[in-house]
Amino acid sequence: MWVVKAESFPCNNTKKCKRIPCVLRKCANLRAIKFEAMIQRIQTIYMLLAAIASLLLSTILVIWYTTEGVYKGFDNPVYMFVAGVSAGVFFANIFNFKKRKLQVVLNRAGILLNLVLAGFMIWEYLTLVKAQTATGPGIGLVMPLLVIVLAVLANKAITKDEALVKSADRFR
């Protein structure tokens, strides 16, 4: 999220420029605005990491090793689709920062998607182990579990943020 430092720049819209979406309002003097990249909430980082982990799972990470070679996420279109939808949910959820209850619901949907994905991946891996064609697990096998942990941490931070907003509203 971009934060605008509005400390002494010659802009006619001083009250409006102290807000974050100043760039969208096209201030009179854009060159005087100092931008600093700042992610203000930890749940944004958790959701971004979950989305990146889902994208890595669906593209380049090795899920398991077989006697024929390696098995990646894009070898199975179902894994690629579910991991892509999961990444899309988490990326879209980052921009719902004003709707915290919707964020929690979408994170739970992402958790459910990754639970289903992890279940299918483990089931298929164990089937291959029984058939003695799988030689070992890859890091992609644990990626849905990492995404689930990150989503749970994001949900915890979102509920903490919601409680903080409710307590601040009580004092108004």
Backbone hydrogen bonds, N-H to C=O, Kabsch-Sander energy under -0.5 kcal/mol:
donor,donor_aa,acceptor,acceptor_aa,energy
3,V,36,E,-1.7
5,K,3,V,-0.6
5,K,34,K,-1.8
6,A,4,V,-0.8
8,S,6,A,-1.1
11,C,9,F,-2.1
14,T,12,N,-0.7
17,C,13,N,-2.6
18,K,14,T,-0.9
19,R,16,K,-1.4
22,C,19,R,-0.7
22,C,20,I,-1.2
23,V,20,I,-0.6
25,R,21,P,-0.7
25,R,22,C,-0.9
26,K,22,C,-0.5
26,K,23,V,-1.0
32,A,29,N,-0.9
33,I,30,L,-1.2
34,K,5,K,-0.8
35,F,33,I,-0.6
36,E,3,V,-1.4
38,M,1,M,-2.1
38,M,36,E,-0.5
40,Q,38,M,-0.7
44,T,41,R,-0.8
45,I,41,R,-0.9
46,Y,42,I,-2.2
47,M,43,Q,-2.5
48,L,44,T,-2.2
49,L,45,I,-2.7
50,A,46,Y,-2.2
51,A,47,M,-2.2
52,I,48,L,-2.4
53,A,49,L,-2.5
54,S,50,A,-2.1
55,L,51,A,-2.3
56,L,52,I,-2.6
57,L,53,A,-2.1
58,S,54,S,-2.1
59,T,55,L,-0.9
59,T,56,L,-0.5
60,I,56,L,-1.0
61,L,56,L,-2.2
63,I,71,Y,-3.0
64,W,71,Y,-1.3
65,Y,136,G,-3.5
66,T,69,G,-3.6
67,T,133,T,-2.0
69,G,66,T,-0.5
71,Y,64,W,-2.3
72,K,70,V,-0.5
73,G,61,L,-0.9
74,F,59,T,-0.6
75,D,72,K,-1.2
76,N,73,G,-1.0
80,M,73,G,-0.5
80,M,76,N,-2.1
81,F,77,P,-2.5
82,V,78,V,-2.7
83,A,79,Y,-2.5
84,G,80,M,-2.1
85,V,81,F,-2.7
86,S,82,V,-2.3
87,A,83,A,-2.4
88,G,84,G,-2.4
89,V,85,V,-2.5
90,F,86,S,-2.2
91,F,87,A,-2.6
92,A,88,G,-2.6
93,N,89,V,-1.9
94,I,90,F,-1.0
94,I,91,F,-0.6
95,F,91,F,-0.6
95,F,92,A,-0.7
96,N,93,N,-1.2
99,K,96,N,-1.4
100,R,98,K,-0.7
103,Q,99,K,-1.9
104,V,100,R,-2.1
105,V,101,K,-2.0
106,L,102,L,-2.7
107,N,103,Q,-2.5
108,R,104,V,-2.2
109,A,105,V,-1.9
110,G,106,L,-2.2
111,I,107,N,-2.4
112,L,108,R,-2.5
113,L,109,A,-2.5
114,N,110,G,-2.3
115,L,111,I,-2.2
116,V,112,L,-2.3
117,L,113,L,-2.5
118,A,114,N,-2.8
119,G,115,L,-2.4
120,F,116,V,-2.4
121,M,117,L,-2.5
122,I,118,A,-2.7
123,W,119,G,-2.4
124,E,120,F,-2.6
125,Y,121,M,-2.3
126,L,122,I,-2.7
127,T,123,W,-1.9
128,L,124,E,-2.1
129,V,125,Y,-2.1
130,K,126,L,-2.1
131,A,127,T,-1.7
132,Q,129,V,-0.9
133,T,128,L,-2.5
134,A,128,L,-1.2
135,T,65,Y,-2.7
136,G,65,Y,-1.4
138,G,63,I,-3.0
140,G,62,V,-2.9
141,L,63,I,-0.5
141,L,138,G,-1.2
142,V,139,I,-1.0
143,M,139,I,-0.6
146,L,142,V,-1.8
147,V,143,M,-2.5
148,I,144,P,-2.1
149,V,145,L,-2.1
150,L,146,L,-2.4
151,A,147,V,-2.4
152,V,148,I,-2.3
153,L,149,V,-2.3
154,A,150,L,-2.2
155,N,151,A,-2.5
156,K,152,V,-2.3
157,A,153,L,-2.1
158,I,154,A,-2.5
159,T,155,N,-2.5
160,K,156,K,-1.8
161,D,157,A,-2.2
162,E,158,I,-2.5
163,A,159,T,-2.2
164,L,160,K,-1.9
165,V,161,D,-2.2
166,K,162,E,-2.4
167,S,163,A,-2.2
168,A,164,L,-1.9
169,D,165,V,-2.0
170,R,166,K,-1.2
171,F,167,S,-0.7
172,R,168,A,-0.5
172,R,169,D,-0.7
